[in-house]
């Protein structure tokens, strides 16, 4: 998010009422380093086992979120010698890093968990939307039950990888100098591995406490009695704002979470139906337990529409987003009906007319749903507090952020906003950044980072031309940001497992998608997107807000069921792949 793209700053004054809610470190003890990259956390824990130098394995997986965890389980079960590299300290992926105030998932459990029976049979949740602490506990449980850590090297960051066609193996390097060889490389870095911090003027001058939301200190940040601000209005910004109160960025069209407690008894009664639920989630558009209505918006009368919207609203979660009328993400008039209902609901919660118009404008800042809605619990009520103010820094106001000072932020109108703590919740080099930051080099001698500057190209959202025997999941050109993570990674993970099994059973040295097939898949991605309202707005779906990054759809927008059908159709005859036999 560049300064010119920031629309609003909502700043807060003296958070005395927050005493003891989240954080324990005092400002005197708090580390003041603004971390920017995963490589800063790389270190070698050991010299043996998965930490050894010169490893030679069948499969090397990078990333220990849902995708990497699932594939480590599947690869070992299939008999492959497998090692997993993870930059964090344990399993959990984003949930080992996203430990900022209020961090919790936006998909309901049990839909948001792996379908592996030995994992879910002995696990229960305290709420339908767990926070990061409980999600870390869940991954600890997965690790223990499946005995995964013995094949993992944690705090290990990959900085280079190149495929050797002669040997048919990947040569991988880590930030601390280790090397490894593998027949198959699986990139399970996800969509949010590369953090993005805007190039604000004199950011380094600020002497207070400042962190990116995804590099939040393990021991938290003490905000008792402090003047705090949040920059960014994605999920992280909204969740921190519910804890702190302030925010900066474009208005977030947030919807009610519907969080509630879950009892052990309730979950035990449902567990016999879990296999059916996990099968059903793969048939819906977003990989959730509901789907779009079979009706178009104007099939119903105005009163029927209001009743339907209210039902979705009362359900909570993403039902209002991905359970709505089937045409509203494609038809502007239908979309406006959804926005009008949203605005009426949320505007009624904000008392001050000026704040109301900034946060919930009568005219939509963009079509509803073309940016992933954030789920909130008491977000809008924060702005009724007397210590929360809204400062408009939109281009129209001419009041942009000018610079950071030692004690705060200065805006163009001459105001200086005194601050003690700043949370930078400006997101990531979304979807592609996790792959382009790994130093991946193609067999043509080019680097993925350079190849994707103009546009990302994949085949099936699981492979990349010029990178033989490399697979990725929950990244570019899969359902990814338009889906529930565990659903998406299990569909892609099984496809990767089947592809690897087929390569070995057919005695192939490697497979490599052709450039022609990659272009066809790119056209398919654009075709699905161009009939919708997604291309009307710069968003995470359209490549994110990183300066200079291509404005393009980076997700498969046809739904989970269609995606599963399309990628499975190519396996029988390797349609779109160049295949090379062992000895070839």
Secondary structure as the mmCIF struct_conf table of DSSP 4:
data_model
#
loop_
_struct_conf.conf_type_id
_struct_conf.id
_struct_conf.beg_label_comp_id
_struct_conf.beg_label_asym_id
_struct_conf.beg_label_seq_id
_struct_conf.end_label_comp_id
_struct_conf.end_label_asym_id
_struct_conf.end_label_seq_id
HELX_RH_3T_P HELX_RH_3T_P1 UNK A 3 UNK A 5
STRN STRN1 UNK A 8 UNK A 12
HELX_RH_3T_P HELX_RH_3T_P2 UNK A 16 UNK A 18
TURN_TY1_P TURN_TY1_P1 UNK A 19 UNK A 20
BEND BEND1 UNK A 21 UNK A 22
TURN_TY1_P TURN_TY1_P2 UNK A 27 UNK A 29
BEND BEND2 UNK A 30 UNK A 30
HELX_RH_3T_P HELX_RH_3T_P3 UNK A 38 UNK A 41
BEND BEND3 UNK A 47 UNK A 48
HELX_RH_3T_P HELX_RH_3T_P4 UNK A 49 UNK A 51
BEND BEND4 UNK A 53 UNK A 54
STRN STRN2 UNK A 55 UNK A 62
BEND BEND5 UNK A 65 UNK A 65
HELX_RH_AL_P HELX_RH_AL_P1 UNK A 66 UNK A 77
TURN_TY1_P TURN_TY1_P3 UNK A 78 UNK A 79
STRN STRN3 UNK A 82 UNK A 86
BEND BEND6 UNK A 87 UNK A 91
TURN_TY1_P TURN_TY1_P4 UNK A 93 UNK A 93
HELX_RH_AL_P HELX_RH_AL_P2 UNK A 94 UNK A 97
BEND BEND7 UNK A 100 UNK A 100
TURN_TY1_P TURN_TY1_P5 UNK A 101 UNK A 102
STRN STRN4 UNK A 104 UNK A 104
BEND BEND8 UNK A 106 UNK A 107
TURN_TY1_P TURN_TY1_P6 UNK A 109 UNK A 111
BEND BEND9 UNK A 112 UNK A 113
HELX_RH_AL_P HELX_RH_AL_P3 UNK A 117 UNK A 120
TURN_TY1_P TURN_TY1_P7 UNK A 121 UNK A 122
BEND BEND10 UNK A 126 UNK A 126
STRN STRN5 UNK A 127 UNK A 127
BEND BEND11 UNK A 128 UNK A 129
STRN STRN6 UNK A 131 UNK A 131
HELX_RH_AL_P HELX_RH_AL_P4 UNK A 132 UNK A 146
TURN_TY1_P TURN_TY1_P8 UNK A 147 UNK A 147
HELX_RH_3T_P HELX_RH_3T_P5 UNK A 149 UNK A 151
STRN STRN7 UNK A 152 UNK A 154
BEND BEND12 UNK A 155 UNK A 155
STRN STRN8 UNK A 158 UNK A 164
TURN_TY1_P TURN_TY1_P9 UNK A 165 UNK A 168
STRN STRN9 UNK A 169 UNK A 174
TURN_TY1_P TURN_TY1_P10 UNK A 175 UNK A 176
BEND BEND13 UNK A 177 UNK A 177
STRN STRN10 UNK A 179 UNK A 187
BEND BEND14 UNK A 191 UNK A 191
BEND BEND15 UNK A 194 UNK A 194
STRN STRN11 UNK A 195 UNK A 195
TURN_TY1_P TURN_TY1_P11 UNK A 201 UNK A 202
HELX_RH_3T_P HELX_RH_3T_P6 UNK A 203 UNK A 205
BEND BEND16 UNK A 208 UNK A 208
STRN STRN12 UNK A 209 UNK A 212
HELX_RH_3T_P HELX_RH_3T_P7 UNK A 213 UNK A 215
TURN_TY1_P TURN_TY1_P12 UNK A 218 UNK A 219
TURN_TY1_P TURN_TY1_P13 UNK A 224 UNK A 225
STRN STRN13 UNK A 228 UNK A 231
BEND BEND17 UNK A 234 UNK A 234
HELX_RH_AL_P HELX_RH_AL_P5 UNK A 235 UNK A 244
STRN STRN14 UNK A 247 UNK A 248
BEND BEND18 UNK A 249 UNK A 250
HELX_LH_PP_P HELX_LH_PP_P1 UNK A 251 UNK A 252
STRN STRN15 UNK A 255 UNK A 256
STRN STRN16 UNK A 261 UNK A 261
HELX_RH_AL_P HELX_RH_AL_P6 UNK A 264 UNK A 270
HELX_RH_3T_P HELX_RH_3T_P8 UNK A 271 UNK A 273
HELX_RH_AL_P HELX_RH_AL_P7 UNK A 274 UNK A 281
TURN_TY1_P TURN_TY1_P14 UNK A 282 UNK A 283
BEND BEND19 UNK A 284 UNK A 289
BEND BEND20 UNK A 294 UNK A 295
HELX_RH_3T_P HELX_RH_3T_P9 UNK A 297 UNK A 299
BEND BEND21 UNK A 300 UNK A 300
HELX_RH_AL_P HELX_RH_AL_P8 UNK A 302 UNK A 315
TURN_TY1_P TURN_TY1_P15 UNK A 317 UNK A 318
HELX_RH_AL_P HELX_RH_AL_P9 UNK A 319 UNK A 322
BEND BEND22 UNK A 323 UNK A 324
TURN_TY1_P TURN_TY1_P16 UNK A 326 UNK A 330
HELX_RH_AL_P HELX_RH_AL_P10 UNK A 332 UNK A 347
TURN_TY1_P TURN_TY1_P17 UNK A 348 UNK A 349
BEND BEND23 UNK A 352 UNK A 352
HELX_RH_AL_P HELX_RH_AL_P11 UNK A 353 UNK A 359
BEND BEND24 UNK A 360 UNK A 360
BEND BEND25 UNK A 362 UNK A 363
BEND BEND26 UNK A 365 UNK A 366
TURN_TY1_P TURN_TY1_P18 UNK A 368 UNK A 369
BEND BEND27 UNK A 370 UNK A 371
HELX_LH_PP_P HELX_LH_PP_P2 UNK A 372 UNK A 374
STRN STRN17 UNK A 375 UNK A 376
BEND BEND28 UNK A 377 UNK A 378
TURN_TY1_P TURN_TY1_P19 UNK A 379 UNK A 379
HELX_RH_3T_P HELX_RH_3T_P10 UNK A 380 UNK A 384
BEND BEND29 UNK A 385 UNK A 385
TURN_TY1_P TURN_TY1_P20 UNK A 386 UNK A 387
STRN STRN18 UNK A 388 UNK A 392
HELX_RH_3T_P HELX_RH_3T_P11 UNK A 395 UNK A 397
TURN_TY1_P TURN_TY1_P21 UNK A 398 UNK A 398
STRN STRN19 UNK A 401 UNK A 405
TURN_TY1_P TURN_TY1_P22 UNK A 406 UNK A 407
STRN STRN20 UNK A 408 UNK A 411
TURN_TY1_P TURN_TY1_P23 UNK A 412 UNK A 413
BEND BEND30 UNK A 414 UNK A 414
STRN STRN21 UNK A 416 UNK A 418
BEND BEND31 UNK A 420 UNK A 420
STRN STRN22 UNK A 421 UNK A 424
STRN STRN23 UNK A 428 UNK A 428
BEND BEND32 UNK A 429 UNK A 429
TURN_TY1_P TURN_TY1_P24 UNK A 430 UNK A 432
HELX_RH_AL_P HELX_RH_AL_P12 UNK A 433 UNK A 436
TURN_TY1_P TURN_TY1_P25 UNK A 437 UNK A 439
STRN STRN24 UNK A 440 UNK A 441
TURN_TY1_P TURN_TY1_P26 UNK A 443 UNK A 444
BEND BEND33 UNK A 445 UNK A 445
STRN STRN25 UNK A 447 UNK A 447
HELX_RH_AL_P HELX_RH_AL_P13 UNK A 448 UNK A 451
TURN_TY1_P TURN_TY1_P27 UNK A 452 UNK A 454
STRN STRN26 UNK A 459 UNK A 459
TURN_TY1_P TURN_TY1_P28 UNK A 460 UNK A 462
STRN STRN27 UNK A 463 UNK A 463
TURN_TY1_P TURN_TY1_P29 UNK A 465 UNK A 466
TURN_TY1_P TURN_TY1_P30 UNK A 468 UNK A 469
STRN STRN28 UNK A 470 UNK A 472
BEND BEND34 UNK A 474 UNK A 475
TURN_TY1_P TURN_TY1_P31 UNK A 476 UNK A 477
BEND BEND35 UNK A 478 UNK A 479
HELX_RH_3T_P HELX_RH_3T_P12 UNK A 480 UNK A 482
BEND BEND36 UNK A 483 UNK A 483
HELX_RH_AL_P HELX_RH_AL_P14 UNK A 485 UNK A 505
TURN_TY1_P TURN_TY1_P32 UNK A 506 UNK A 507
STRN STRN29 UNK A 508 UNK A 513
HELX_RH_AL_P HELX_RH_AL_P15 UNK A 515 UNK A 530
TURN_TY1_P TURN_TY1_P33 UNK A 531 UNK A 531
BEND BEND37 UNK A 532 UNK A 533
HELX_RH_3T_P HELX_RH_3T_P13 UNK A 534 UNK A 536
BEND BEND38 UNK A 537 UNK A 537
BEND BEND39 UNK A 539 UNK A 539
TURN_TY1_P TURN_TY1_P34 UNK A 540 UNK A 543
BEND BEND40 UNK A 545 UNK A 545
TURN_TY1_P TURN_TY1_P35 UNK A 547 UNK A 548
BEND BEND41 UNK A 555 UNK A 555
TURN_TY1_P TURN_TY1_P36 UNK A 557 UNK A 558
HELX_RH_AL_P HELX_RH_AL_P16 UNK A 560 UNK A 568
TURN_TY1_P TURN_TY1_P37 UNK A 569 UNK A 576
STRN STRN30 UNK A 577 UNK A 581
TURN_TY1_P TURN_TY1_P38 UNK A 582 UNK A 583
#
